[in-house]
Amino acid sequence: MRLIFQPALGLCIGAAALVQPAHAQSNPPYVATYVEVMPTAAAAGAALLKQYRDASAKEDGNLRADALQEIDRPNRFVIVEAWRDKAALDAHAQSAGTAKFHDQLTPIADAPYDERITNVLYATPGKGERRSDTILVVTHVDVIPPGKDDCMAALKAMSTDTANDSGNISYEVLQQANRANHFTVVEAWTDRKALDDHAQAAHTRAFRQKLSPIAGALYDERLYKALN
């Protein structure tokens, strides 16, 4: 598995509009793109991702465009997008703006970008709005193929339990289209204390214990802030 974190706060409003309380059979395609630039190019990378985010948000069929910067390693980013349908996603992939983004990224990239096409599996209704100090968490969950259904059940319970945690703004579980045993979890929290309290909650610890026997890779959890 390749994980190389390669998603304006106001554009995050798409999350609330797209959220479903349960597993939906038909969802708009989501794309999580991980970008890693050279440490000396963190500022240039942030500027490039903001430019790409703003251009994507104006394209026909775009429902969401978030650009997030890792807090501890600011040269790593993730872009979270949602599109009306596959046709809109395909048109975006072939657009001049996307080609320009890739061309400008290449000279400063520390590794190739990693794009994962997903669909919403579970999500909880958004509670409140994200602010400039909101903590965003993106976690890649990889389990062995026979453990897929058990992982889905655990993630479903986790989405329900987390919604009741103090300080949680949203909790989304995305399932990778071409690897059904790979998941991306996107969370928003009011502050670091709320996130830390959640990490110590009994249901969070139980969730991690359930994942341990079926894990296919390390539990990859990273903390972000939205690029403004």
C-alpha positions in Angstrom: 0.0 0.0 0.0 1.3 3.5 -0.9 0.4 6.3 1.4 2.2 9.6 0.6 0.0 12.4 1.8 -0.1 14.5 -1.5 -9.1 16.6 0.2 -11.1 27.3 1.5 -12.7 26.2 4.7 -15.9 27.6 3.2 -15.8 25.0 0.5 -16.2 22.3 3.2 -19.9 23.0 3.3 -20.3 20.2 0.7 -19.8 17.7 3.5 -23.0 18.4 5.3 -25.0 18.4 2.0 -23.6 15.0 1.0 -23.8 13.2 4.4 -26.0 10.2 4.7 -26.9 8.6 8.0 -26.4 5.1 6.8 -24.7 3.0 4.1 -26.0 4.3 0.8 -26.0 2.2 -2.3 -25.6 5.1 -4.8 -23.2 7.9 -4.0 -21.3 10.6 -5.8 -17.7 9.6 -6.3 -15.2 11.0 -3.8 -11.5 11.4 -4.5 -8.8 11.5 -1.8 -5.5 12.7 -3.3 -2.4 12.6 -1.1 0.4 15.0 -2.0 3.9 15.2 -0.6 6.3 18.0 -1.6 9.9 18.6 -0.6 10.1 20.1 2.9 11.6 23.3 1.5 8.6 23.6 -0.8 5.8 23.5 1.8 4.7 27.1 1.2 4.7 26.6 -2.6 2.8 23.4 -2.2 0.2 25.0 -0.1 -0.3 27.8 -2.6 -0.5 25.3 -5.5 -3.1 23.2 -3.7 -5.2 26.2 -2.8 -5.2 27.2 -6.5 -6.2 23.7 -7.5 -9.0 23.6 -4.9 -10.5 26.9 -6.0 -10.4 26.0 -9.7 -11.9 22.6 -9.0 -14.7 24.1 -7.0 -15.8 26.1 -10.0 -16.0 23.2 -12.4 -19.3 21.7 -13.4 -20.3 18.8 -11.3 -18.1 19.6 -8.3 -19.8 19.1 -5.0 -16.9 19.5 -2.6 -13.2 20.6 -2.7 -11.2 20.5 0.5 -7.4 21.1 0.6 -5.8 20.1 4.0 -2.3 20.5 5.2 -0.8 18.1 7.8 -0.1 19.8 11.1 3.0 18.0 12.1 4.6 17.7 8.6 3.4 20.7 6.7 4.9 19.5 3.4 2.2 16.8 3.2 -1.3 17.5 2.1 -4.6 15.7 1.2 -7.3 16.9 -1.2 -10.8 15.6 -0.7 -13.2 16.1 -3.6 -16.7 14.9 -4.4 -18.3 15.0 -7.9 -21.8 14.7 -9.1 -21.2 11.5 -11.0 -18.4 9.6 -12.8 -18.8 11.7 -16.0 -18.1 14.9 -14.0 -15.1 13.2 -12.4 -13.8 12.0 -15.7 -14.2 15.5 -17.3 -12.3 17.0 -14.3 -9.5 14.5 -14.7 -9.1 15.5 -18.3 -9.4 19.2 -17.8 -6.7 21.8 -18.5 -6.7 22.8 -14.8 -5.9 19.3 -13.6 -3.1 19.0 -16.2 -1.7 22.3 -15.1 -1.8 21.2 -11.4 0.1 18.1 -12.2 2.7 20.0 -14.3 3.3 22.5 -11.5 3.4 19.8 -8.8 6.1 17.7 -10.5 9.1 20.0 -9.9 8.4 20.3 -6.1 7.1 16.8 -5.4 8.9 14.6 -3.0 7.0 11.5 -4.3 4.3 10.8 -6.9 0.8 11.9 -5.8 -1.5 9.1 -4.7 -5.1 9.3 -5.9 -7.8 7.1 -4.4 -11.4 7.0 -5.8 -13.9 6.2 -3.1 -17.6 6.3 -2.3 -19.4 7.2 1.0 -20.0 4.2 3.1 -21.2 5.8 6.4 -21.4 9.4 7.6 -23.0 11.3 10.4 -24.9 14.6 10.0 -22.6 17.6 10.4 -22.8 19.4 13.8 -21.8 23.0 13.4 -19.4 24.6 11.0 -15.7 24.2 10.7 -13.5 27.0 11.8 -9.9 28.1 11.2 -8.8 26.1 14.2 -10.8 23.0 13.5 -8.8 19.8 13.7 -9.3 17.5 10.6 -8.2 13.8 10.9 -7.8 11.6 7.8 -7.1 7.9 8.5 -6.4 5.2 6.0 -7.8 1.9 7.3 -6.5 -1.2 5.5 -7.7 -4.7 6.5 -7.1 -8.1 5.0 -9.8 -9.0 2.4 -11.5 -11.6 4.5 -11.9 -9.0 7.3 -13.7 -6.5 5.1 -17.3 -7.1 6.4 -16.1 -7.1 10.0 -14.3 -3.8 9.4 -17.4 -2.3 7.8 -19.5 -3.3 10.8 -16.9 -1.8 13.2 -16.8 1.4 11.2 -20.6 1.6 11.2 -20.7 1.3 15.0 -17.9 3.8 15.2 -19.7 6.4 13.1 -22.7 6.2 15.4 -20.6 6.3 18.6 -18.4 9.1 17.5 -21.3 11.3 16.6 -22.2 11.4 20.3 -18.7 12.5 21.4 -18.3 16.0 22.6 -16.6 18.2 20.1 -17.2 16.0 17.1 -18.3 18.0 14.0 -18.4 15.2 11.4 -17.3 11.6 10.8 -17.2 10.2 7.3 -16.2 6.7 6.2 -15.3 6.3 2.5 -14.7 2.9 0.8 -12.1 2.6 -1.9 -13.7 1.7 -5.3 -11.1 -0.7 -6.5 -10.1 -2.2 -3.1 -13.2 -2.7 -1.0 -11.0 -3.6 2.0 -9.5 -0.2 2.1 -11.2 2.7 3.8 -10.6 6.5 4.3 -12.1 8.0 7.5 -12.4 11.8 7.5 -13.2 13.5 10.9 -13.6 17.1 12.0 -13.2 18.1 15.7 -13.6 21.5 17.5 -10.2 21.3 19.1 -7.3 19.0 20.1 -8.8 18.3 23.5 -12.0 16.9 22.0 -9.9 14.7 19.7 -7.8 13.4 22.6 -10.9 12.7 24.7 -12.3 10.7 21.7 -9.1 8.7 21.4 -9.4 7.6 25.0 -13.1 6.8 24.8 -14.1 3.2 25.5 -15.7 2.8 22.1 -12.6 4.1 20.3 -10.4 1.6 22.2 -12.8 -1.2 21.5 -12.8 -0.3 17.8 -9.1 -0.5 17.6 -9.1 -3.8 19.3 -11.6 -5.2 16.8 -9.4 -4.0 13.9 -6.1 -5.5 15.2 -6.7 -9.1 14.2 -7.8 -8.2 10.7 -5.4 -5.3 10.0 -3.6 -5.4 6.6 -1.3 -2.4 7.4 -0.6 0.1 10.1 -3.5 2.3 11.2 -2.5 5.5 9.4 -4.0 8.5 11.2 -2.9 12.0 10.4 -4.0 15.4 11.7 -4.6 18.4 9.4 -5.8 21.9 9.2 -7.7 23.4 6.3 -5.9 25.6 3.9 -7.5 29.1 4.0 
